[in-house]
Every structure is written in C-alpha cells, then in structure tokens.
Amino acid sequence: MPALTGEVVYLYAYDVANEVRTGKIQDILSKKPFPFEIQTDRTFPKDVPLYKPLTIEPSLALRLSPIVPGGKGEPLRVLVRVYEVGVVALDMRAPFAVEALEELHSYHDARLDDGRTLDEAAHALCQQVYQSLLEFLVKSAPPGTPEAYTAFCVTGGDAVRDAEHWLTDKRRSVAGLLSATPPAELSEAQVHEVLRLLCSFSKKDVVIVDWDAAFIVDLQGYLDDVLYVLELANLQLEEFRVMDNQLDRQLIRAYDDLERRGFSLWGVTSAALRSIRWFRVDLTKLADEVTNITKLIGDWHLARVYLAARERFHLDQWRNSVEQRLGHLDKLYSVVHTEVNERRMLWLEAIIVLLFVIDLIAIFFLK
C-alpha cells in the first residue's frame, strides 16, 4: 500500500449573475440537480438549517496527464454547484497514491491529457453551465476570471496513523507543499506562518488553511464537509472581489460624468442618479446575502475551519472595502441629489420672481 493516498481537489468560483433563481431550475446540462448536503456527525444544533446549493455531477471524460513519468493519468471527478448569490462553483477531484509529500508538488501545475490546463477546462465547463442557466440568471455576466483554490487531502496510507504526530514530523514538507516551494528553501518563520491556522477535532483529522491551498488529513475518509466550508469562503472572496471592482468602475464613471457634464436639472444627472441608486441597492443586497450564506454553520469544528479561511482570505478586509466604497457612493449620491434639488429650487424661485415681475408690469400697463 502507498505511504499516502487521497485526492487533490481544485475549487473554482465563478461570478455569473447578481442572482440565480434556483427554485425554477429543472435541469443543469441535461441532469437533474439535487440539493447538496453534508454529514453532521459531530455535535450540531438540529434546528439550524444549512445552506444547500443545487448540485450535479456531469459525465465528463476528463483525465489528468501523467504526473510521474511513465505513470498513468488519473480520471477527474467533477461536481458543479449553483448558488443563489450568482455563483457557479466547480469542484474537480484527482485521486493520488504517493510515497512522499514532495511528489504532490507537480499537482500545482497539473494538466489534462489533451494538453489543456485545469483552468481552461474549468472555464469551458462553466461557460456551458452559464448558457444552460441563462434564463434563470438576474443581471447575468459571462464567466470571467475565477477565484481558484487547491486542497491536498490525505485519507489513508501506511505513513499516517495519528494525524497530529505525523504532522509534527512533516511540518516542513507540508509547508513546502502549500507554498509550492522546496521545503529546504523555506525559513522557519514561513513554515510557522503557513501552519499557523490549523484546526483539528480528533487524532484522525487536521486542517491547515493557507492563502492559495489547504492541507487536509481525514483518516475516516470524509472530506465533503471541510471542502464545502472552504468552497463557501472561496465563493465569498470571489464575490467581494467582483463587487469591489464594480464599485471602482461605478465611482470612476460617476466622477467622470459629473466632471464632463456637470449638474443638470433633468437630463444626464438624473439618469446617473437613478443608475447610482439601483446599483447601490443591488450591491447592498448582494453583500448581505454573501455574508449571510455562512451564518448557519452550526458544527463548531466547521465554524473554526471557516474562521481560519476567513482570516487567511482577508474576507473582513474585503467586506470593509466594499462597505467603504458603498459609503462613498452614498455620499456621492447625496451630494449630487442635494445639488440638483438646490438648483431646481433656485430655478423655481427665479421663475416665481419672473412671473411676479410680469404680473406687476401687466398691472402697470393695464392701468
């Protein structure tokens, strides 16, 4: 039996719309979707609902090119999940059986046997899903650059009996794998930083969350719960990043419009105000939904994993950035709205005065 067995999981999150009407979806890529559920073996409040995205497992003939010279390319298992917040998430899994952790470094740059990168294959699949869901998308946008994440998952092998003790011996190798750097080149400070966010429930499991990849050991062989939490955090990062970019563009466009055309009573400024108002409402609603998607994680171990991912992905900073730009948009809307109203009142007063003068002139000449 190999020293280590498990699978490498590639997670992709694509923003494709402001909202997906999941309740109306009957099939995705000609497959009937099912609500995704995870096992809750640990203590879990029974009255706490868990968000269940629509999921399919398409029949795809995808296979990795051989990682080791002379080796055999492994088939990829692919899961597609659709979230109401306008995200399509892809979960691509490749099994492995290796003698040492260093052999897993090649999976960072894995390709398919047809020469495509995993990023290219994921984008092509997401494009197909996007087309099949087009009528259910609200304010859709073709899939662009995704938020990608990799999880190295160990589920067995001769080398691991106690996850905690094994990790103590292999801490430098694990840090090198997550950093995509030869272990001997890493400083002790970097090793400590990579392993800083570590969660464990029993002697049979451990989760290490780094910026670009995670390392998971679960000798019971069940990975879906931890991977689902990492997918949610990765999804939030994608959404906050997209919202931040949209706000940047909206603010620049609004400032440019005001600088070029100034304030008007009824024309361009009124249209700009409507645009800013609806954009602000849409983005505030989306930010709340994206944040609330993880509020119902009742399993305290999974909650700790999520908190580690939230810290590593800097989700609080991303949300603060979005809220600050929404605040700037609010101020811009208020300033422009006040200025337009003041100008309208000024014109109204001028018209009243003009009518009063005309009335006086008319009375004078009539007499």
CORUR-V873599 format. One record per residue. N is the residue number from 1. SS is DSSP state (hx for helix, st for strand, lp for the rest). PHI is phi as a letter, one per 30 degrees, with the letter a starting at -180 (NA if undefined). NEAR is the number of other ideal C-beta (glycine too) atoms within 12 Angstrom. Layout:
BEGIN
N&SS&PHI&NEAR / N&SS&PHI&NEAR
END
This chain:
BEGIN
1&lp&NA&12 / 2&lp&d&20 / 3&lp&d&24 / 4&st&b&35 / 5&st&b&28 / 6&st&l&35 / 7&st&a&34 / 8&st&c&44 / 9&st&c&41 / 10&st&c&45 / 11&st&c&43 / 12&st&b&41 / 13&st&b&43 / 14&st&c&44 / 15&st&d&41 / 16&lp&b&42 / 17&lp&a&32 / 18&lp&d&31 / 19&st&a&28 / 20&st&b&37 / 21&lp&d&22 / 22&hx&d&30 / 23&hx&d&13 / 24&hx&c&18 / 25&lp&d&30 / 26&lp&c&18 / 27&lp&a&19 / 28&st&b&33 / 29&lp&h&28 / 30&lp&i&13 / 31&st&c&23 / 32&lp&d&15 / 33&lp&d&32 / 34&st&b&20 / 35&st&d&21 / 36&lp&d&28 / 37&lp&b&17 / 38&lp&c&28 / 39&lp&d&19 / 40&lp&b&23 / 41&lp&d&17 / 42&lp&d&23 / 43&lp&e&14 / 44&lp&b&21 / 45&lp&e&15 / 46&lp&d&10 / 47&lp&c&8 / 48&lp&c&17 / 49&lp&d&17 / 50&lp&c&28 / 51&lp&d&31 / 52&lp&b&21 / 53&lp&d&34 / 54&st&d&36 / 55&st&b&33 / 56&st&b&33 / 57&lp&b&23 / 58&lp&d&30 / 59&lp&d&15 / 60&lp&b&26 / 61&lp&c&14 / 62&lp&c&30 / 63&st&b&26 / 64&st&d&34 / 65&lp&d&27 / 66&lp&e&19 / 67&lp&d&28 / 68&lp&c&22 / 69&lp&e&10 / 70&lp&i&7 / 71&lp&d&16 / 72&lp&c&17 / 73&lp&d&24 / 74&lp&c&28 / 75&st&d&20 / 76&st&c&37 / 77&st&c&25 / 78&st&b&36 / 79&st&c&36 / 80&st&b&42 / 81&st&b&41 / 82&st&c&43 / 83&st&c&45 / 84&lp&d&34 / 85&lp&d&40 / 86&lp&j&39 / 87&st&b&48 / 88&st&c&53 / 89&st&c&49 / 90&st&c&48 / 91&st&b&41 / 92&st&c&44 / 93&st&b&33 / 94&st&b&38 / 95&st&d&30 / 96&st&b&38 / 97&st&b&27 / 98&st&b&33 / 99&lp&c&17 / 100&lp&b&21 / 101&hx&d&35 / 102&hx&e&23 / 103&hx&d&24 / 104&hx&d&39 / 105&hx&e&28 / 106&hx&d&24 / 107&hx&d&37 / 108&hx&d&24 / 109&hx&c&17 / 110&lp&d&33 / 111&st&b&25 / 112&st&d&30 / 113&lp&d&22 / 114&lp&c&18 / 115&lp&j&13 / 116&lp&d&20 / 117&st&d&21 / 118&hx&d&37 / 119&hx&d&25 / 120&hx&d&19 / 121&hx&d&33 / 122&hx&d&36 / 123&hx&d&26 / 124&hx&d&25 / 125&hx&d&37 / 126&hx&d&38 / 127&hx&d&23 / 128&hx&d&28 / 129&hx&d&44 / 130&hx&e&33 / 131&hx&d&20 / 132&hx&d&28 / 133&lp&c&38 / 134&hx&e&23 / 135&hx&d&15 / 136&hx&c&28 / 137&st&c&32 / 138&st&c&23 / 139&lp&h&22 / 140&lp&d&23 / 141&lp&b&22 / 142&lp&e&20 / 143&lp&e&34 / 144&lp&c&21 / 145&lp&d&19 / 146&lp&d&35 / 147&st&c&37 / 148&st&c&32 / 149&st&a&38 / 150&st&b&38 / 151&st&b&44 / 152&st&c&47 / 153&st&c&44 / 154&st&c&45 / 155&st&c&32 / 156&st&a&28 / 157&lp&k&25 / 158&lp&d&16 / 159&lp&d&27 / 160&lp&c&33 / 161&lp&b&18 / 162&lp&b&19 / 163&hx&d&34 / 164&hx&d&24 / 165&hx&d&17 / 166&hx&d&28 / 167&hx&d&33 / 168&hx&e&16 / 169&hx&d&16 / 170&hx&c&33 / 171&hx&e&29 / 172&hx&d&27 / 173&hx&d&35 / 174&hx&d&39 / 175&hx&d&33 / 176&hx&d&31 / 177&hx&d&43 / 178&hx&d&41 / 179&hx&d&27 / 180&lp&h&24 / 181&lp&b&24 / 182&lp&e&15 / 183&hx&e&25 / 184&hx&d&13 / 185&hx&d&14 / 186&lp&d&24 / 187&lp&d&16 / 188&hx&d&15 / 189&hx&d&11 / 190&hx&d&21 / 191&hx&e&27 / 192&hx&d&16 / 193&hx&d&21 / 194&hx&d&34 / 195&lp&c&34 / 196&lp&d&20 / 197&lp&c&29 / 198&st&b&31 / 199&st&b&37 / 200&lp&a&29 / 201&lp&c&29 / 202&lp&b&18 / 203&lp&d&18 / 204&lp&c&24 / 205&st&b&36 / 206&st&a&38 / 207&st&b&43 / 208&st&c&42 / 209&st&c&38 / 210&lp&c&35 / 211&lp&d&27 / 212&lp&c&25 / 213&st&a&36 / 214&st&b&43 / 215&st&b&44 / 216&st&b&47 / 217&st&c&43 / 218&st&b&37 / 219&lp&d&30 / 220&lp&d&24 / 221&lp&i&20 / 222&lp&c&24 / 223&lp&c&38 / 224&hx&d&30 / 225&hx&d&35 / 226&hx&d&43 / 227&hx&d&40 / 228&hx&d&40 / 229&hx&d&41 / 230&hx&d&47 / 231&hx&d&46 / 232&hx&d&45 / 233&hx&d&44 / 234&hx&d&47 / 235&hx&d&46 / 236&hx&d&41 / 237&hx&d&40 / 238&hx&d&39 / 239&hx&d&44 / 240&hx&d&39 / 241&hx&d&31 / 242&hx&d&36 / 243&hx&d&39 / 244&hx&d&30 / 245&hx&d&23 / 246&hx&d&29 / 247&hx&d&34 / 248&hx&e&22 / 249&hx&d&19 / 250&hx&d&30 / 251&hx&d&30 / 252&hx&d&18 / 253&hx&d&23 / 254&hx&d&34 / 255&hx&d&21 / 256&hx&d&15 / 257&hx&d&25 / 258&hx&d&24 / 259&hx&d&12 / 260&hx&d&14 / 261&hx&c&18 / 262&lp&i&17 / 263&lp&c&27 / 264&lp&b&21 / 265&lp&d&20 / 266&lp&b&15 / 267&lp&d&15 / 268&hx&e&22 / 269&hx&d&30 / 270&hx&d&22 / 271&hx&d&19 / 272&hx&d&34 / 273&hx&d&31 / 274&hx&d&20 / 275&hx&d&24 / 276&hx&d&33 / 277&hx&d&23 / 278&hx&d&19 / 279&hx&d&30 / 280&hx&d&33 / 281&hx&d&20 / 282&hx&d&27 / 283&hx&d&37 / 284&hx&d&25 / 285&hx&d&23 / 286&hx&d&37 / 287&hx&d&33 / 288&hx&d&20 / 289&hx&d&27 / 290&hx&d&38 / 291&hx&d&28 / 292&hx&d&20 / 293&lp&d&35 / 294&lp&c&35 / 295&lp&d&18 / 296&lp&c&22 / 297&lp&d&33 / 298&lp&d&24 / 299&lp&d&28 / 300&hx&d&18 / 301&hx&d&28 / 302&hx&d&37 / 303&hx&d&29 / 304&hx&d&25 / 305&hx&d&40 / 306&hx&d&36 / 307&hx&d&23 / 308&hx&d&31 / 309&hx&d&41 / 310&hx&d&29 / 311&hx&d&21 / 312&hx&d&33 / 313&lp&d&35 / 314&lp&h&19 / 315&hx&d&33 / 316&hx&d&20 / 317&hx&d&18 / 318&hx&d&30 / 319&hx&d&30 / 320&hx&d&17 / 321&hx&d&23 / 322&hx&d&35 / 323&hx&d&24 / 324&hx&d&20 / 325&hx&d&31 / 326&hx&d&33 / 327&hx&d&19 / 328&hx&d&23 / 329&hx&d&37 / 330&hx&d&24 / 331&hx&d&19 / 332&hx&d&31 / 333&hx&e&29 / 334&hx&d&18 / 335&hx&d&21 / 336&hx&d&32 / 337&hx&d&23 / 338&hx&d&17 / 339&hx&d&22 / 340&hx&d&28 / 341&hx&d&19 / 342&hx&d&16 / 343&hx&d&21 / 344&hx&d&20 / 345&hx&d&15 / 346&hx&d&16 / 347&hx&d&18 / 348&hx&d&15 / 349&hx&d&14 / 350&hx&d&14 / 351&hx&d&15 / 352&hx&d&14 / 353&hx&d&14 / 354&hx&d&14 / 355&hx&d&14 / 356&hx&d&14 / 357&hx&d&14 / 358&hx&d&14 / 359&hx&d&14 / 360&hx&d&14 / 361&hx&d&13 / 362&hx&d&12 / 363&hx&d&11 / 364&hx&d&10 / 365&hx&d&9 / 366&hx&d&8 / 367&lp&d&7
END
